[in-house]
Amino acid sequence: MNYGFETTEYEIINKEMLTDGTVLFHLKGYLDFKPGQFVEVSLPHFGNVTLAPCSNSSDKKEFELCIHAQGSTSNAMIKLLPGDKISLRGPYGQGWPALNFSNGPTAKISRHNLTIITGGMGIVPLRPILLEMEKKVHFSNLTLFAGFKKTEDVLFESDLKRWKKKFKVHVSVETSSPKFWGERGLITKSLQTGSIDKQTTVFMCGPEIMYSHCIEILNEKGIGDKQIYLSLERRMECGIGLCQHCSCGSHLVCQDGPVFRLDKIKQELRIKN
Amino acid sequence: MKAPLRPFRATKDKTQGKIVKSPLSRKASHFAHAGYEGRDGGQKICDFLEGILNARINKAQLDQIITYILREYDTFGVQKKDNSITFDKLEKAGSFLTWTEKPIIPFKKILWPDRAVIPAKAGIQEKGVDPRVKTEDDKLFYNDNSKKKLSFLGLTNCDAQALDIFLKEFSHTDLLPKRSDILVITSECKPDENCFCTAFGQPKFNFSDIHIQEEGKNFEIFALTKVGQEIIKENGVSKFDKKLKIREIKPQNTELLDLKSISQEISRKDKHEEYWQKIADQCFACGACTAVCPLCFCFRCGSSNVAIKQCNNEISWDSCYSSSFSQIQRGFDFRPKNSDRLHNWYHHKFSRSVEKNGYPLCTGCGRCISACPANLNQKYIVESVTKIKDQL
């Protein structure tokens, strides 16, 4: 019988402090998820939070969840320690579209070109894609634009520096310290000046205000709405398309999203052409 | 001078009881749902469905059938309790009312109670285990562990149709029983001034297993499905009369709703901001309409702390009119104004559902109109959305 609320317990085996208030948990066990999907994590006596798994989806031994302290439940969750357990429902929703790559010693060089644009915590649901692309030996046509508010807010810094060796990586902070290794300014500035292949596929995740500015720049660069995928954040409660909290126009974000192709959802974002 | 705004408030219908011909009556039905037919060109509901068994029975025979159902099923029926009509666990056949007003809270309180609890075990919900457990008042709660099937007695036709739609909405999970696991008995309805089921066309009676109507001191019973026929034959009904007909629902004074146009206009919220704001200015955002609507089922997933080492995960009713309904972290709200949330309610029922399923999440029971403390008329609001130019 499928009641849709089945939960599984997972043990925390490692904990990393990424920034003040942001923690990366490593959990023991295999979570069968597609990059871009989300899970509902509950902490008894507090409540539930919606999170996107952010590790390589092919890892059979463990997976990772990144939590930023916002409310009472997430503030309590970041205090958990290795050995503690959380319960989890999901994964739910539609993830990032799969790009077909052939692999192996005789693999052809992929003609795909991928542009990833993230703002703040928006890098979390896209990290599995970046980790997966990093492992593809013959693929390097990836450009990452990652924006953060302050230097102290930069997430996955070691990953970003490692990816910089293989891909084109632009990390921008609005307010940077003098020794910061990345760029200073808004993500839109990097996007405006950066070179982007017109045939690229764009994966974007961040605040919706960022979407409207970035979409304008991408359209000006000749990139159409059908090439752009973005992840929407709405209030997810049940995750199974019943509670109606995540409705967005004609869609339920938990079922039809959270990843949408832009042309399907543009009207709901009220982005003017 | 602008034409006056058509009143959104319910007014006493001066033509009550008279059949009013709508200028739309010449058009064919706009509705894809199997239960709806236009007034013209469709099958008259007085024609029998093939194989229907019709019989005239007396009170004693009816009581025998109800007693049988009480014995074989977990039975809930329309009855009078504390001077009001309610839909509750039926204890005896004599309590069942065959011709009465609708209960204000419909069948959903049985199938999807206002609070359901997942047992405490660190919030673990095992696969294949029904998450719902009995609340304190187990008369109001359907427990999947019961070996008996459910029976709902005395639903109006609009509620029987709503039940059908309700079950379909949940059909991708096993949270609710299947229609085949519920014995549905409809009674002839007593429409009130707020009913508008005929706004969707003359309703068909194909949502129940047995239909009952009073005829003097006796009853006419129509067994519409195989299950219904087995029950009445099992209880001594053997004389059938094909001449008996199910009485039509008297057409209410309402024009046919053009669902396709309504769906399109409601989806253009930006074009009609002023219209929705005018309605929101009068709406209390109390959510009474969502509580009484048989096809509203929004809920919250929360937790309750029972004791130090015990915590229950809970599912509880919510209303899309509530101020935090679309709020996410840091208080960011996708529907900050009442007009946004109010529009969302109409959009879900008359645009999103029509686009996705081909039918609205509404069967015209009129409970929303009856329950509204602001005296708004939701049917007028829906109907008027295609005439906004004339209204504003």
Interface residues (C-beta under 8 A of the other chain):
Chain A: M1 N2 Y3 G4 F5 E6 T7 T8 E9 E40 S42 P44 H45 F46 G47 N48 Q70 G71 K85 S87 R89 E233 R234 R235 E237 C238 I240 G241 L242 C243 Q244 H245 S247 C248 G249 S250 R270
Chain B: I118 A120 A122 G123 I124 Q125 E126 K127 G128 V129 D130 P131 E169 F170 H172 T173 D174 L175 S267 D270 F297 C298 F299 R300 C301 G302 S303 N305 C311 N313 I315 D318 C320 F325 S326 Q327 I328 Q329 R330 F334 N344 H348 S351 R352 E355 K356
